[in-house]
């Protein structure tokens, strides 16, 4: 429903909004999976490299924790942009498109990771599909009109 003087938000924009919310949830779940499986990952990597897991563990744990913190910060910032997009801010739509493209490149790189477990693979595939669908919806004709009029 539009406010007086503001165009009504089309369903495509709302759907893109919900897809981005789902994608942020997937990102948080992925970070949690990484934290939960961290010790197994360290053992796997140490065995593959032929080194002591304890020696490798501290470095890998630090890297994983930094990765998780950055992932959560990026997800929070992304949510800000998603809410701005939903409110008709065209700059947020463009920024989300660029961030989605960068995320796509990163996710495609992750698909080639031979150490990925099935859950990580599924989360990566869903994490690719959701932003792609959201970008498609943000640039539908009814969405374009909404962003031009807002």
Helices and strands as residue ranges (DSSP letters): H 11-36, H 38-49, H 53-86, H 90-111, H 118-138, H 141-149
